[in-house]
Amino acid sequence: MKKLAITIGDPGGIGPEVVVKALPAIFGECLPIVIGDYPVIEEAVSTFGVPLKIRKIVKAEEAFSSPGSLWCLDPCSLRTFKRGSPDKENGAACVSYIKKAVELAMEKRVDGVVTAPISKEALKLAGFPWPGHTEMLAELTGTKEYAMMLAGGPLKVILVTTHTALKNVPGLVTKERVLKTIRLAKKGCDMLGIQKPVIGVSGLNPHAGESGILGTEERAEIVPAIEGAKEEGIVAQGPYPPDVIFRMAYKGEVDMVVCMYHDQGLIPLKMIAFDTGVNVTVGLPIIRTSPDHGTAYDIAWKGIADPSSMREAIRLAIRLRLS
């Protein structure tokens, strides 16, 4: 079985809850090692009535297959933690969990990393520059070319641009950036075991620019990127109008959609797989997945968080393979 490092995310959010709730369903599928502060995990298990026996370890090698056991590797980051809102100490603790998980993965002591949600605001309060997991993981692993891929139901999308204002997007949609993302889409399909994948590329503008009438980014940047990908042997098609391509993907006519900006890809995916969507960072030298939701401070520590997306993130991490 794969050994996975699972971080609890922001202690004040729903991360601890969805992690402990997800574990009973995946025993026998992988060997999970939960990375987070022992008191937080202990309180989560107790508060939410999950039948788990917490076993504290110092090294990943100490964990073994034992249904009902929660192997806890504690970086000892917190004494107390604030619930339900961004907090400086929680933000610092999140980073310590992620750094430990990445260290274990880079040293091949675990087979992959699954991360519970963190808060961009908490990271900022703690003095860290990263806007989220993706950029942090890229820096920690020394990765230059990476992208956010999301999977849910029949849809798989990968983003050319991520956390930026919409007004910045047209200037960031360049041939080089789109071509890089198409290459990463192919790599993501390879990780999923998709044979001879077809990559569908979305346009940026309505009607994919309507031959330049509604915008020139398609002709100037996106089409040359698609042609460049074809020259490399990648089966890339498009650009398709954004209001058409997701229907094509839903019907299986393309295996993955290259999207030009965050909401273009996330709106259709969350429409059909809000509770089961999974985020994958493609391009890293390690496997990393995450549930496709945030810290949900408004429902944190109330016992009502749904662990479905966390379960799917763990199961996808089991399924993924690095080339």
Order of alpha helices (4+ residues) and beta strands (2+ residues): beta-alpha-beta-alpha-beta-beta-alpha-beta-alpha-alpha-beta-beta-alpha-alpha-beta-alpha-beta-alpha-beta-alpha-beta-beta-alpha
